[in-house]
Amino acid sequence: MPHSSDDDLVARLQAGDQSAYAQLVEENAGKIYRLALRMMGNETDAEDVLQETFLSAFRSIDRFEARSSLSTWLYRIASNAALMRLRRKEPEQVSVDEPLERDDGEMIPRQFFDFCCLPEDDLLREEARAEMMHAVEELPATLRSVFVLRDIEGLSTEETAEALDLSISAVKSRLMRARLRLREQLSAYFSHGPLISEAG
């Protein structure tokens, strides 16, 4: 359900109130840019997605029916804009509905270094954060969008489903696949070099 504070803003937007447009941008630009940057992986494309999101929102505000909050609606527009750009860059994608299968035939990754219990300093290191974001950027676009909205931006499963126009079960399935791929990729990072000094 939309936030109650949305009602007045939507009415002003649909009436063409210029201050309402400024308020919409001011309240949402930061999180939309953050989503775009994590989806696209570079500032130039993120800025393009940001601009495209608000232009699309302004053009279609008359069709906003308040079935979701304004912020969720903006997330949907931004996600669609980012996915369209990523599909143009990555024309060949592996289906996200295919099982995760290793060369040895296992359907999910078998062995991982358990980095859930690493010292907090290691997890918070800038290098570790950069490695994490690089791993996110390596995810297929359809998995990345779910992971970014659900696990990084903190949307609920229901809000993520609304933003991406997916079923709740599809969100859960894609989120599981994204987490498994990230865990597999990051297990090698956390079990080797970064935790060992170069001098050693």
N, CA and C of each residue as an Amber inpcrd file, in Angstrom:
protein
   600
   0.8410000  -1.1960000   0.0000000   0.0000000   0.0000000   0.0000000
   0.8770000   1.2470000   0.0000000   0.4300000   2.3170000  -0.6760000
   1.2250000   3.5410000  -0.7100000   1.2600000   4.1930000   0.6510000
   2.3040000   4.9440000   0.9210000   2.3770000   5.7010000   2.1470000
   1.3180000   6.7960000   2.0970000   0.7390000   7.1290000   3.2660000
  -0.3100000   8.1460000   3.2930000   0.2050000   9.4880000   2.7920000
   1.5150000   9.7450000   3.0120000   2.0780000  11.0080000   2.5620000
   2.1670000  11.1010000   1.0440000   2.0160000   9.9510000   0.3680000
   2.0570000   9.9540000  -1.0860000   0.8460000  10.6530000  -1.6980000
  -0.3010000  10.5590000  -1.0280000  -1.5470000  11.0070000  -1.6380000
  -1.4880000  12.4760000  -2.0570000  -1.0380000  13.3240000  -1.1440000
  -0.9670000  14.7470000  -1.4470000   0.0420000  15.0270000  -2.5470000
   1.1940000  14.3510000  -2.4660000   2.2320000  14.5690000  -3.4720000
   1.7550000  14.1210000  -4.8460000   1.0970000  12.9810000  -4.9160000
   0.5770000  12.4950000  -6.1960000  -0.4350000  13.4760000  -6.7680000
  -1.3300000  13.9770000  -5.9290000  -2.3320000  14.9370000  -6.3910000
  -1.6590000  16.1840000  -6.9580000  -0.6270000  16.6560000  -6.2640000
   0.0860000  17.8440000  -6.7470000   0.8430000  17.5500000  -8.0480000
   1.4440000  16.3650000  -8.1240000   2.1570000  15.9860000  -9.3460000
   1.1900000  15.9230000 -10.5280000   0.0420000  15.3060000 -10.3050000
  -0.9250000  15.1520000 -11.3920000  -1.5620000  16.4740000 -11.7790000
  -1.4810000  17.4660000 -10.8680000  -1.9770000  18.8070000 -11.1850000
  -0.9040000  19.6660000 -11.8440000   0.2980000  19.1000000 -12.0020000
   1.3640000  19.8390000 -12.6640000   2.1180000  20.8020000 -11.7760000
   2.0540000  20.5990000 -10.4790000   2.7410000  21.4740000  -9.5200000
   4.2520000  21.2810000  -9.6400000   4.9640000  22.3270000 -10.0430000
   6.4130000  22.2170000 -10.2460000   7.1510000  21.9200000  -8.9410000
   6.6790000  22.4530000  -7.8230000   7.3430000  22.1790000  -6.5480000
   7.2030000  20.7060000  -6.1650000   6.1210000  20.0740000  -6.6130000
   5.9280000  18.6480000  -6.3390000   6.9550000  17.8150000  -7.1070000
   7.2460000  18.2180000  -8.3420000   8.2740000  17.5150000  -9.1260000
   9.6270000  17.6300000  -8.4240000   9.9260000  18.8320000  -7.9340000
  11.1970000  19.0370000  -7.2290000  11.2500000  18.1840000  -5.9700000
  10.1380000  18.0820000  -5.2590000  10.0870000  17.2720000  -4.0380000
  10.2810000  15.7920000  -4.3570000   9.6460000  15.3260000  -5.4220000
   9.7780000  13.9230000  -5.8130000  11.2390000  13.5780000  -6.0880000
  11.9170000  14.4530000  -6.8070000  13.3280000  14.2190000  -7.1290000
  14.1710000  14.2790000  -5.8610000  13.9390000  15.2940000  -5.0560000
  14.7530000  15.4750000  -3.8510000  14.6300000  14.2830000  -2.9090000
  13.4280000  13.7530000  -2.7640000  13.2080000  12.6640000  -1.8080000
  13.6630000  11.3030000  -2.3330000  13.7880000  11.1630000  -3.6510000
  14.0380000   9.8280000  -4.2090000  15.3000000   9.6880000  -5.0540000
  15.9080000  10.8030000  -5.4400000  17.0460000  10.7320000  -6.3620000
  18.1980000   9.9100000  -5.8000000  18.4690000  10.0530000  -4.5090000
  19.6030000   9.3490000  -3.9080000  19.4750000   7.8420000  -4.0110000
  18.3190000   7.3210000  -3.6210000  18.1670000   5.8610000  -3.6350000
  18.0260000   5.3220000  -5.0600000  17.4270000   6.1050000  -5.9540000
  17.3300000   5.6430000  -7.3400000  18.7140000   5.6230000  -7.9940000
  19.5230000   6.6370000  -7.7140000  20.8880000   6.6520000  -8.2540000
  21.6960000   5.4910000  -7.6870000  21.5250000   5.2020000  -6.3960000
  22.2530000   4.0990000  -5.7650000  21.8780000   2.7790000  -6.4280000
  20.5920000   2.5780000  -6.6610000  20.1450000   1.3720000  -7.3560000
  20.7480000   1.3080000  -8.7520000  20.6840000   2.4120000  -9.4800000
  21.1920000   2.4430000 -10.8550000  22.6880000   2.1610000 -10.8980000
  23.4310000   2.7230000  -9.9560000  24.8750000   2.5110000  -9.9290000
  25.2070000   1.0490000  -9.6570000  24.4700000   0.4340000  -8.7520000
  24.7270000  -0.9730000  -8.4400000  24.2900000  -1.8930000  -9.5690000
  23.2910000  -1.4680000 -10.3140000  22.8540000  -2.2560000 -11.4640000
  23.7940000  -2.0980000 -12.6510000  24.2140000  -0.8640000 -12.9120000
  24.9700000  -0.5780000 -14.1300000  26.4830000  -0.7020000 -13.9380000
  26.9640000  -0.4190000 -12.7350000  28.3880000  -0.5660000 -12.4690000
  29.2520000   0.6150000 -12.8560000  28.6530000   1.6770000 -13.3870000
  29.4440000   2.8730000 -13.6810000  28.5560000   4.1090000 -13.5810000
  29.2050000   5.2410000 -13.2700000  28.4560000   6.4610000 -12.9630000
  27.7230000   7.0210000 -14.1800000  28.3350000   6.9310000 -15.3510000
  27.7110000   7.5040000 -16.5500000  26.3740000   6.8410000 -16.8470000
  26.3670000   5.5120000 -16.8730000  25.1200000   4.7970000 -17.1320000
  24.1230000   4.9990000 -15.9980000  24.6260000   5.0730000 -14.7660000
  23.7300000   5.2870000 -13.6250000  23.0300000   6.6350000 -13.7280000
  23.7670000   7.6540000 -14.1340000  23.1750000   8.9840000 -14.2870000
  22.1340000   8.9870000 -15.4010000  22.4070000   8.2420000 -16.4720000
  21.4300000   8.1430000 -17.5600000  20.1540000   7.4650000 -17.0860000
  20.3110000   6.3890000 -16.3100000  19.1430000   5.6870000 -15.7800000
  18.3650000   6.5920000 -14.8350000  19.0740000   7.3370000 -14.0100000
  18.4170000   8.2690000 -13.0870000  17.5780000   9.2850000 -13.8490000
  18.1740000   9.8890000 -14.8600000  17.4550000  10.8880000 -15.6480000
  16.2610000  10.2670000 -16.3610000  16.4830000   9.0960000 -16.9310000
  15.4080000   8.4190000 -17.6530000  14.2620000   8.0520000 -16.7070000
  14.6000000   7.6720000 -15.4850000  13.5720000   7.2930000 -14.5060000
  12.6310000   8.4470000 -14.2060000  13.1990000   9.6040000 -13.9090000
  12.3320000  10.7310000 -13.5540000  11.6040000  11.2970000 -14.7620000
  12.2260000  11.2890000 -15.9260000  11.5120000  11.7160000 -17.1330000
  10.3160000  10.8090000 -17.3900000  10.5250000   9.4840000 -17.2610000
   9.4190000   8.5430000 -17.4510000   8.3430000   8.7400000 -16.3980000
   8.7670000   8.9880000 -15.1580000   7.7930000   9.2050000 -14.0830000
   6.9570000  10.4460000 -14.3450000   7.5950000  11.5270000 -14.7610000
   6.8610000  12.7620000 -15.0220000   5.8670000  12.5810000 -16.1710000
   6.2870000  11.8250000 -17.1870000   5.4070000  11.6190000 -18.3460000
   4.2030000  10.7350000 -18.0140000   4.3970000   9.8180000 -17.0770000
   3.3370000   8.8320000 -16.8240000   2.6480000   9.0000000 -15.4790000
   2.8910000  10.1110000 -14.7880000   2.3040000  10.2890000 -13.4590000
   0.7790000  10.2570000 -13.4950000   0.1920000  10.6770000 -14.6040000
  -1.2750000  10.6520000 -14.7010000  -1.8160000   9.2260000 -14.6590000
  -0.9740000   8.2590000 -14.9890000  -1.4150000   6.8590000 -14.9920000
  -1.0720000   6.1370000 -13.6920000  -0.4380000   6.8530000 -12.7440000
  -0.1070000   6.2410000 -11.4540000  -1.3910000   5.9950000 -10.6840000
  -1.6330000   4.7300000 -10.3010000  -2.9040000   4.3550000  -9.6800000
  -2.7840000   4.0690000  -8.1960000  -1.6290000   4.3410000  -7.6000000
  -1.4360000   4.2130000  -6.1480000  -1.6370000   2.8040000  -5.6350000
  -1.3870000   1.7940000  -6.4900000  -1.4410000   0.4160000  -5.9870000
  -0.1850000   0.0940000  -5.1760000   0.8560000   0.8700000  -5.3840000
   2.0770000   0.7320000  -4.5900000   2.5190000   2.1300000  -4.1860000
   3.5620000   2.2120000  -3.3840000   4.0550000   3.5290000  -2.9940000
   4.7630000   4.1840000  -4.1760000   4.9100000   5.5020000  -4.0940000
   5.6400000   6.2160000  -5.1400000   7.0640000   5.7020000  -5.2790000
   7.7120000   5.4170000  -4.1420000   9.0980000   4.9610000  -4.2130000
   9.1950000   3.5960000  -4.8880000   8.2510000   2.6900000  -4.6070000
   8.2540000   1.3850000  -5.2600000   8.0120000   1.5400000  -6.7560000
   7.1270000   2.4410000  -7.1210000   6.8540000   2.7300000  -8.5370000
   8.1180000   3.2410000  -9.2310000   8.8420000   4.1320000  -8.5590000
  10.0900000   4.6470000  -9.1290000  11.1410000   3.5470000  -9.2440000
  11.2020000   2.6720000  -8.2530000  12.1190000   1.5320000  -8.3240000
  11.8040000   0.6760000  -9.5520000  10.5070000   0.4990000  -9.8270000
  10.1290000  -0.3170000 -10.9850000  10.6000000   0.3440000 -12.2780000
  10.3660000   1.6520000 -12.4010000  10.7860000   2.3700000 -13.6140000
  12.3020000   2.2900000 -13.7720000  13.0230000   2.5250000 -12.6670000
  14.4830000   2.5020000 -12.7180000  15.0110000   1.1120000 -13.0390000
  14.4250000   0.0950000 -12.4330000  14.8610000  -1.2780000 -12.6930000
  14.6490000  -1.6460000 -14.1510000  13.4910000  -1.2750000 -14.6870000
  13.2160000  -1.5570000 -16.0980000  14.1990000  -0.8360000 -17.0050000
  14.4900000   0.4290000 -16.6930000  15.4360000   1.1980000 -17.5090000
  16.8200000   0.5760000 -17.4620000  17.2490000   0.1600000 -16.2700000
  18.5660000  -0.4600000 -16.1310000  18.6220000  -1.8020000 -16.8460000
  17.5840000  -2.6140000 -16.6930000  17.5660000  -3.9230000 -17.3390000
  17.5760000  -3.8010000 -18.8530000  16.8550000  -2.8190000 -19.3950000
  16.8660000  -2.6160000 -20.8450000  18.2730000  -2.2920000 -21.3320000
  18.9720000  -1.4310000 -20.6000000  20.3440000  -1.0790000 -20.9890000
  21.2650000  -2.2880000 -20.8730000  21.1140000  -3.0540000 -19.8100000
  21.9700000  -4.2160000 -19.6140000  21.7140000  -5.2900000 -20.6730000
  20.4770000  -5.4390000 -21.0760000  20.1730000  -6.4300000 -22.1130000
  20.7950000  -6.0480000 -23.4480000  20.8680000  -4.7330000 -23.7050000
  21.5260000  -4.3020000 -24.9420000  23.0220000  -4.5900000 -24.8880000
  23.5900000  -4.5050000 -23.6810000  25.0220000  -4.7670000 -23.5240000
  25.3210000  -6.2570000 -23.4500000  24.3730000  -7.0170000 -22.9100000
  24.5810000  -8.4440000 -22.6980000  23.4710000  -9.2140000 -23.4030000
  23.5390000  -9.3240000 -24.7360000  22.4430000  -9.9410000 -25.4740000
  22.2470000 -11.4160000 -25.1750000  23.3050000 -12.0860000 -24.7440000
  23.1790000 -13.5100000 -24.4790000  23.2330000 -13.7540000 -22.9890000
  22.0860000 -14.0870000 -22.4210000  21.9940000 -14.3440000 -20.9860000
  21.5900000 -15.7930000 -20.7660000  22.1640000 -16.4000000 -19.7490000
  21.7110000 -17.7200000 -19.3390000  20.3830000 -17.5670000 -18.6110000
  19.4440000 -18.4320000 -18.9040000  18.1470000 -18.3540000 -18.2580000
  18.2870000 -18.4980000 -16.7450000  17.5990000 -17.6150000 -16.0070000
  17.6770000 -17.7000000 -14.5420000  16.8640000 -18.8750000 -14.0250000
  16.0860000 -19.5000000 -14.8900000  15.3140000 -20.6480000 -14.4530000
  16.0840000 -21.9570000 -14.5900000  17.2530000 -21.9200000 -15.2190000
  18.0630000 -23.1090000 -15.3170000  18.6840000 -23.4220000 -13.9620000
  18.8230000 -24.7000000 -13.6320000  19.4260000 -25.0430000 -12.3400000
  20.8840000 -24.6490000 -12.2880000  21.3660000 -24.3460000 -11.0970000
  22.7790000 -24.0840000 -10.9030000  23.4960000 -25.4210000 -10.8990000
  24.3320000 -25.6400000 -11.8860000  24.9880000 -26.9330000 -12.0060000
  26.4750000 -26.7440000 -12.2020000  27.2650000 -27.4340000 -11.4080000
  28.7120000 -27.3740000 -11.5430000  29.1840000 -28.4120000 -12.5440000
  30.4690000 -28.3250000 -12.8980000  31.0370000 -29.2810000 -13.8470000
  30.9080000 -30.7250000 -13.3660000  30.8930000 -30.9020000 -12.0490000
  30.8130000 -32.2550000 -11.5030000  29.3690000 -32.7440000 -11.3760000
  28.4180000 -31.9260000 -11.8340000  27.0260000 -32.3600000 -11.8520000
  26.2150000 -31.9770000 -10.6420000  26.8580000 -31.4300000  -9.5980000
  26.1020000 -30.9790000  -8.4350000  25.1750000 -29.8380000  -8.8360000
  23.9640000 -29.8280000  -8.2900000  22.9880000 -28.8290000  -8.6860000
  23.1400000 -27.5260000  -7.9170000  23.7840000 -27.5520000  -6.7590000
  24.1190000 -26.3290000  -6.0470000  25.5620000 -26.4480000  -5.5930000
  26.2220000 -25.3240000  -5.3600000  27.6330000 -25.3810000  -4.9550000
  27.8090000 -26.2590000  -3.7180000  28.8870000 -27.0710000  -3.7090000
  29.0730000 -28.0610000  -2.6570000  29.8580000 -27.5460000  -1.4670000
  30.9570000 -26.8440000  -1.7300000  31.8390000 -26.4630000  -0.6400000
  32.1110000 -24.9750000  -0.6740000  31.9750000 -24.3640000   0.4690000
  32.2380000 -22.9320000   0.5770000  33.0630000 -22.6780000   1.8220000
  33.9340000 -21.7240000   1.7250000  34.5470000 -21.1960000   2.9410000
  33.4510000 -20.4490000   3.6850000  33.2710000 -20.7150000   4.9530000
  32.1760000 -20.1070000   5.7080000  32.5810000 -18.7200000   6.1870000
  32.2510000 -17.6890000   5.3860000  32.6630000 -16.3390000   5.7530000
  31.6230000 -15.6210000   6.6030000  30.6200000 -16.3630000   7.1010000
  29.6470000 -15.7260000   7.9890000  30.2820000 -15.3510000   9.3170000
  31.3460000 -16.0260000   9.6790000  31.9110000 -15.8190000  11.0120000
  33.2730000 -15.1380000  10.9750000  33.6100000 -14.5000000   9.8810000
  34.8660000 -13.7640000   9.8090000  34.8420000 -12.5750000  10.7660000
  36.0150000 -12.1560000  11.2750000  36.0430000 -10.9400000  12.0870000
  35.4260000  -9.7730000  11.3290000  34.7010000  -8.9270000  12.0530000
  33.9810000  -7.8220000  11.4200000  34.9220000  -6.9280000  10.6250000
  36.1430000  -6.7320000  11.1180000  37.0890000  -5.8630000  10.4200000
  37.3500000  -6.3530000   9.0090000  37.4030000  -7.6780000   8.8340000
  37.6620000  -8.2220000   7.5010000  36.4940000  -7.9450000   6.5630000
  35.2730000  -8.0900000   7.0870000  34.0970000  -7.8840000   6.2470000
  33.9080000  -6.4180000   5.8870000  34.3890000  -5.5220000   6.7490000
  34.1660000  -4.0990000   6.5270000  35.3060000  -3.4340000   5.7610000
  36.3600000  -4.1880000   5.4940000  37.4690000  -3.5960000   4.7660000
  37.0070000  -3.0960000   3.4080000  37.5790000  -1.9870000   2.9970000
  37.1940000  -1.4080000   1.7090000  37.4110000  -2.3990000   0.5770000
  38.5160000  -3.1300000   0.6500000  38.8090000  -4.1120000  -0.4030000
  37.7390000  -5.1880000  -0.4650000  37.2900000  -5.6270000   0.7170000
  36.2620000  -6.6630000   0.7570000  34.9430000  -6.1380000   0.2090000
  34.6020000  -4.9030000   0.5620000  33.3640000  -4.3120000   0.0360000
  33.4330000  -4.1780000  -1.4800000  34.6020000  -3.7640000  -1.9820000
  34.7730000  -3.6240000  -3.4320000  34.6280000  -4.9750000  -4.1220000
  35.1750000  -6.0140000  -3.5030000  35.0640000  -7.3580000  -4.0850000
  33.6080000  -7.8100000  -4.1140000  32.8860000  -7.4800000  -3.0440000
  31.4730000  -7.8250000  -2.9760000  30.6960000  -7.1450000  -4.1010000
  30.9270000  -5.8480000  -4.2910000  30.1910000  -5.1220000  -5.3270000
  30.5820000  -5.6140000  -6.7150000  31.8620000  -5.9770000  -6.8860000
  32.2770000  -6.5290000  -8.1760000  31.5330000  -7.8410000  -8.4410000
  31.4010000  -8.6650000  -7.4020000  30.6840000  -9.9260000  -7.5570000
  29.2210000  -9.6800000  -7.9150000  28.6260000  -8.6630000  -7.3040000
  27.2320000  -8.3150000  -7.6250000  27.1160000  -7.9110000  -9.0910000
  28.0810000  -7.1240000  -9.5730000  28.0580000  -6.6750000 -10.9660000
  28.2060000  -7.8380000 -11.9420000  28.7960000  -8.9400000 -11.4830000
  28.9730000 -10.1060000 -12.3420000  27.7170000 -10.9640000 -12.4330000
  26.7460000 -10.7190000 -11.5660000  25.4950000 -11.4820000 -11.6250000
  24.7470000 -11.1680000 -12.9200000  24.0240000 -12.1350000 -13.4810000
  23.1220000 -11.8250000 -14.5910000  22.1570000 -10.7160000 -14.1700000
  21.7770000  -9.8790000 -15.0920000  20.9910000  -8.6880000 -14.7630000
  19.7070000  -9.0160000 -14.0010000  19.0360000 -10.1060000 -14.3780000
  17.7630000 -10.4250000 -13.7350000  17.9530000 -10.8730000 -12.2900000
  19.0850000 -11.4990000 -11.9950000  19.3810000 -11.8590000 -10.6080000
  19.8790000 -10.6500000  -9.8310000  20.6680000  -9.8280000 -10.5010000
  21.2440000  -8.6430000  -9.8480000  20.1410000  -7.7100000  -9.3730000
  19.1180000  -7.4980000 -10.1890000  18.0600000  -6.5590000  -9.8160000
  17.3510000  -7.0130000  -8.5540000  17.0680000  -8.3140000  -8.4340000
  16.4170000  -8.8280000  -7.2360000  17.3270000  -8.6860000  -6.0260000
  18.5990000  -9.0480000  -6.1770000  19.5290000  -8.9860000  -5.0480000
  19.7170000  -7.5480000  -4.5680000  19.8780000  -6.6180000  -5.5040000
  20.1050000  -5.2210000  -5.1180000  18.9000000  -4.6600000  -4.3660000
  17.7080000  -4.8790000  -4.9050000  16.5170000  -4.3290000  -4.2570000
  16.2510000  -4.9860000  -2.9030000  16.3840000  -6.3150000  -2.8540000
  16.0100000  -7.0420000  -1.6300000  17.0930000  -6.9680000  -0.5610000
  18.3370000  -7.2660000  -0.9280000  19.3830000  -7.4100000   0.0810000
  20.2170000  -6.1470000   0.2940000  20.2990000  -5.2740000  -0.6950000
  21.0990000  -4.0590000  -0.5300000  20.2100000  -2.8640000  -0.1970000
  19.1540000  -2.6620000  -0.9680000  18.2570000  -1.5410000  -0.6990000
  17.2800000  -1.8300000   0.4350000  17.1090000  -3.1000000   0.7740000
  16.2910000  -3.4440000   1.9280000  14.7970000  -3.4910000   1.6910000
  14.3550000  -3.5990000   0.4360000  12.9290000  -3.7370000   0.1830000
  12.4700000  -5.1040000   0.6690000  11.2010000  -5.2030000   1.0230000
  10.6380000  -6.4950000   1.3930000  10.4770000  -7.3510000   0.1350000
  10.2280000  -8.6340000   0.3440000   9.9960000  -9.5170000  -0.8030000
   8.8090000  -9.0280000  -1.6200000   7.7560000  -8.5820000  -0.9260000
   6.5590000  -8.1030000  -1.6230000   6.8600000  -6.8300000  -2.4140000
   7.6080000  -5.9060000  -1.8140000   7.9540000  -4.6640000  -2.5060000
   8.8540000  -4.9410000  -3.7100000   9.7800000  -5.8870000  -3.5550000
  10.6580000  -6.2520000  -4.6690000   9.8370000  -6.8510000  -5.8030000
   8.8750000  -7.6890000  -5.4590000   8.0010000  -8.2830000  -6.4730000
   7.2180000  -7.2030000  -7.2120000   6.7090000  -6.2180000  -6.4580000
   5.9740000  -5.1190000  -7.0890000   6.8820000  -4.3080000  -7.9980000
   8.0860000  -3.9950000  -7.5190000   8.9950000  -3.1450000  -8.2740000
   9.4380000  -3.7940000  -9.5730000   9.5760000  -5.1270000  -9.5610000
  10.0750000  -5.8260000 -10.7450000   8.9590000  -6.5250000 -11.5200000
   7.7180000  -6.3710000 -11.0480000   6.5670000  -7.0020000 -11.6990000
   6.7600000  -8.5180000 -11.7840000   7.1550000  -9.1010000 -10.6650000
   7.3750000 -10.5380000 -10.5740000   6.4460000 -11.1200000  -9.5110000
   6.2820000 -12.4280000  -9.5420000   5.5830000 -13.0950000  -8.4550000
   6.5180000 -13.1830000  -7.2530000   5.9430000 -13.3500000  -6.0770000
   6.7570000 -13.4880000  -4.8740000   7.6390000 -14.7330000  -4.9660000
   7.1050000 -15.8140000  -5.5150000   7.9010000 -17.0330000  -5.6410000
   9.0820000 -16.8310000  -6.5880000   8.8900000 -16.0300000  -7.6510000
   9.9930000 -15.7550000  -8.5760000  11.0780000 -14.9300000  -7.8950000
  10.6560000 -13.9750000  -7.0770000  11.6370000 -13.1740000  -6.3280000
  12.4440000 -14.0720000  -5.4090000  11.7790000 -14.9400000  -4.6690000
  12.4840000 -15.8310000  -3.7410000  13.4430000 -16.7520000  -4.4820000
  13.0050000 -17.2780000  -5.6260000  13.8600000 -18.1810000  -6.4000000
  15.0910000 -17.4600000  -6.9290000  14.8820000 -16.2730000  -7.4950000
  16.0140000 -15.5280000  -8.0540000  16.9510000 -15.0480000  -6.9610000
  16.3870000 -14.6760000  -5.8070000  17.2280000 -14.2370000  -4.7000000
  18.1000000 -15.3880000  -4.2060000  17.5280000 -16.5720000  -4.1110000
  18.3080000 -17.7300000  -3.6900000  19.4490000 -17.9970000  -4.6690000
  19.1530000 -17.9300000  -5.9550000  20.1790000 -18.1730000  -6.9730000
  21.2650000 -17.1110000  -6.9160000  20.8550000 -15.8630000  -6.7150000
  21.8430000 -14.7820000  -6.6240000  22.7570000 -14.9920000  -5.4220000
  22.1680000 -15.3380000  -4.2820000  22.9640000 -15.5410000  -3.0690000
  23.9190000 -16.7160000  -3.2360000  23.4550000 -17.7940000  -3.8830000
  24.3220000 -18.9470000  -4.0930000  25.5020000 -18.5980000  -4.9950000
  25.2280000 -17.8660000  -6.0650000  26.3090000 -17.4760000  -6.9760000
  27.3090000 -16.5640000  -6.2860000  26.8060000 -15.6120000  -5.5040000
  27.7040000 -14.7120000  -4.7850000  28.5180000 -15.4830000  -3.7560000
  27.8680000 -16.3910000  -3.0560000  28.5800000 -17.1710000  -2.0420000
  29.6790000 -18.0040000  -2.6830000  29.3820000 -18.5870000  -3.8200000
  30.3800000 -19.3990000  -4.5100000  31.5610000 -18.5340000  -4.9650000
  31.2540000 -17.3800000  -5.5290000  32.3120000 -16.5110000  -6.0390000
  33.1470000 -15.9170000  -4.9100000  32.4990000 -15.5130000  -3.8390000
  33.2110000 -14.8400000  -2.7550000  33.9230000 -15.8080000  -1.8170000
  33.5420000 -17.0870000  -1.8470000  34.1960000 -18.0380000  -0.9510000
  35.6910000 -18.1170000  -1.2460000  36.0640000 -18.0590000  -2.5190000
  37.4850000 -18.1130000  -2.8720000  38.2040000 -16.8630000  -2.3760000
  37.5410000 -15.7200000  -2.4780000  38.1630000 -14.4670000  -2.0390000
  38.4400000 -14.4920000  -0.5430000  37.4400000 -14.9000000   0.2390000
  37.5950000 -14.8420000   1.6870000  38.4550000 -15.9680000   2.2480000
  38.7190000 -17.0030000   1.4560000  39.5060000 -18.1110000   1.9820000
  40.9760000 -18.0240000   1.5810000  41.3280000 -16.9760000   0.7940000
  42.7120000 -16.8710000   0.3430000  43.3010000 -15.4820000   0.6100000
  43.9490000 -14.9420000  -0.4020000  44.7970000 -13.7800000  -0.3060000
  44.4030000 -12.6320000   0.5820000  43.1790000 -12.0980000   0.5070000
  42.8750000 -10.8700000   1.2260000  43.0340000 -10.9740000   2.7330000
  42.9830000 -12.1980000   3.2510000  43.1070000 -12.3520000   4.6980000
  44.5390000 -12.6990000   5.0980000  45.4460000 -12.7210000   4.1240000
  46.8420000 -13.0400000   4.3870000  47.6820000 -11.8540000   3.9580000
  48.5590000 -11.4000000   4.8030000  49.3790000 -10.2280000   4.4540000
  50.2880000 -10.5560000   3.3030000  50.5650000  -9.5390000   2.4650000
  51.4280000  -9.7380000   1.3170000  52.8300000 -10.1640000   1.7550000
  53.2430000  -9.6670000   2.9270000  54.5770000 -10.0290000   3.4230000
  54.6570000 -11.5000000   3.7610000  53.5080000 -12.0700000   4.1270000
  53.5150000 -13.4780000   4.4930000  53.4800000 -14.3470000   3.2740000
